[in-house]
Amino acid sequence: MRETTGELKAALAMASSPAWTRRVRAGRELASSADVPEAAEALVGLLLDVDDTAVTRRTAEALTRVGTVAAIRLIALAVAEADDSRSDWLETGVRDALLGTGGVPGVVAACGELGRDQEEAVRQGAAVIAAWADDSGR
């Protein structure tokens, strides 16, 4: 596990900012640290941001671009917890990242691995994301 650096601490602080633009920036900056527990917790909060759907969309996009199992797992957790409206914005963010990037195979592979996760919510969320990726790859 990585040590919490100054940059990570600053991004974590931005994640709770009242300004939606700062929260969007935090999501982008934290995405590559999805495997760090403090960052993971903040990222799930950003994915489920109750104040602004742009935060949800852009954080989902950033995590999808990272494409690691840890990053996709966080989106899967959010998908399992999200209401229909929030889920639509998560899907939009995932699709934004997948369109034209060739990133579908990595996301699909991560979803396949997450399909064997111990948590039912992660398995269900990963199945939804895999379907989104499949639809985007057509």
URUR-V416068 format. One record per helix or strand of 2 or more residues. SS is the DSSP state (H for helix, E for strand). FROM is the first residue (numbers start at 1). LEN is the number of residues. If there is no record, write none. Layout:
BEGIN
<<SS:FROM:LEN> <SS:FROM:LEN>>
END
This chain:
BEGIN
<<H:6:9> <H:20:14> <H:37:11> <H:53:14> <H:69:13> <H:84:15> <H:104:11> <H:120:17>>
END
